[in-house]
Amino acid sequence: MNSKTTVILIVIIVLLLGVVGGGAYFIFFRGGDSEPEETMEIGMEADVVTNEEDARKVQPRPSSFTTYYQRDIYVKNGRQASCHIGNSSANPYENIYIQIYLNDENDSPSEEIYLSKLIPRGSHIESFTMERDLEPGNYRGTLVHACLDENGNLVSNFPVIVEIHVS
């Protein structure tokens, strides 16, 4: 190959890597400290709000779901977490479940610390026990809302950043 062909090939490879890397970034985490309503969606449209009252105001759309949560999770005694995470009554799908991960140094989900049971439409959880103790401190995590269809099949999952405060 001549040097001109080599340069063109390198430019094409760099551009492809940039496109793939950028797409992966937006698929796996939303980045920054943006508000929960601006989070990245995977698979379908999502309305993630902070309380049931706001969730009731959401106009249902085809291929959408509505959940709500509080951004801060408080943990006592290393494992006992308090939070408010709900499957809105405005959700067209019957059940959701959630997964909570600790984020690594790149702010990507790395270690699952909680997997909920099914949360039926119109209900919520206020506390849970994590899978392991955490040392006192503040952690960033990712909360994944997973929406199921009437047959129990995963329709979509939607990650949002949470702050985990351990005392």
ABEGO torsion letter per residue (X at the ends): XBAAAAAAAAAAAAAAAAAAAAAAAAAABAEEABBAAABBBBGBBBBBBABAAAAAABBBBBGBBBBBBBABBBBBGGABBBBBBBBBAABABABBBBBBBBBBAAGBBABBABBBBBBBBGBBBABBBBABBBBBEBBBBBBBBBBBBAAGBBABBBBBBBBBBBX
